Amino acid sequence: MSGEKVVASSGASSGSVDVVKGINGLDKVVLRDPRGSSAEVYLYGAHVTSWKNDHGEEMLFVSNKAIFKPLKPIRGGIPICFPQFSNLGPLEAHGFARIRLWSIDNNPPPLQTNTSSKTFVDLILKPSEEDARVWPHSYEYRLRVSLGPSGELSLTSRVRNTNADGKPFSFTFAYHTYFSVSDISEVRVEGLETLDYFDNLQSRARFTEQGDALTFESEVDKIFLSSPSKIAILDHEKKRTFVVRKEGLPDAVVWNPWDKKAKAISDFGDEEYKYMLCVEAAAIEKPIALKPGEEWRGRLELSAVPSSYCSGQLDPQKVLHGI
């Protein structure tokens, strides 16, 4: 498969989409936009492991100790949690989609989008016999990964119930995005103020977020409920703001393991917690329910913009409401 071209779109300005060999010989798709931004997605897990801006700066965190071997999830990038988030059900933590080999779908059904992106790849996952034993449902999961004209990265998931026995199914879901940050103590997250959340560090007890913004001084593992469609992650040191836009994904998970837990994670460096933050678009509190023939769509769009200073502070309102 090495060097294979994938049909993305016609036109000289459409960028390039290539399949090459990645770490340990695993196939990955490399997307390049004509303006210089890029993304990489492994067929193993349909796992995005790189997203770079037009200056070549990496925006996603992948651990230096990440394991790129089948049946092990890749630590970092954008793992896909399906059909179960975390341990909220009988399956292995975060489900099986992130440790399955996906296929390139060169003839997907039409996807209505509001973007003019021409640099994309379509992947598909169908149930294996092994999966059917633990989750006995028939489905088609299609994922489009695309780079937009301004370097934005979008992931659009479409899950269809193809059960022939008339049975509905339900699932929970997350795009478990690991953002690269300069220093976690200099980062704040805007857009989740005053929301209710489940605190995974306190047996998922329900609380209401206080204060102006989320800042980080210790381990955080929260599931924010009914969150807005736009969340901003402000990196003071880099003067950069990540903007997370989401559709069909009402919840948002915020996670950083901090020092003690980092030391206990075998595929994660002891000090790496300082340079990452997970902000995850998710559907957790209310599982997605599909009858046969029904399809769910969940979309994530990530962009990075220069942060503006206002009285010495970053101006999140400009990001959240003015972009």
Disulfide bonds with the S-S distance in Angstrom:
none
